[in-house]
C-alpha cells in the first residue's frame, strides 16, 4: 500500500500510533501465525516486528526511509486496505501499534516497529474459530467478526 501522495516526512514518534493492518494467516503444523501480506515476513508472538528494507539493489538504510517505501505499513482507515481482504482466503485485519521512526502520508504510516493491538478474523474464513483460538498466542484481543463496517474503519492518530 502506498501511504499517500503528499511528501512524506520522516520523524521519530514521541508516542505510539494506532493504525489498521491486514495480515495473512499461516495456519499449519498445529500453529497459527501472522505474516506480512506483501513480503510474507513472520510476525512472532510476544515480541515486536522490526522493519527492514527488502528492496533489492538499494543502498542499505534504516527503515522507514522517506525516500523508499520500506517500513511497517498501517492505514489510518481500514477502507484504504479493504481490497487486500478480498484477494485471498487467508486474510485477517486488526489494529496495530506503531512506534520508533515513522513516515506519515495521506493514507497512513510506515514505522520502524510494530505489534498487533487487536485481531479480527472474518467469520466467512474456513475454520474461523480455530484460527481465532490459535491467534490468542499474541496476547491481544481476538474476535471473529463479519465484514468490516464503516464505524470500525476510522482510527484517530
Secondary structure, DSSP 4 states (H G I P E B T S, - for coil): ----SSPPEEEE-SS-EEEEEEEEEEEETTEEEEEETTT--EE-TTS-EE-----TTPPP--SS-TTS--SEEEESBGGGGHHHHTT-TTEEEEEEEEEEEEEE-SSEEEEEEEEEEEEEEETTSTTHHHHHHHHGGGSSEEEEESS--HHHHB---
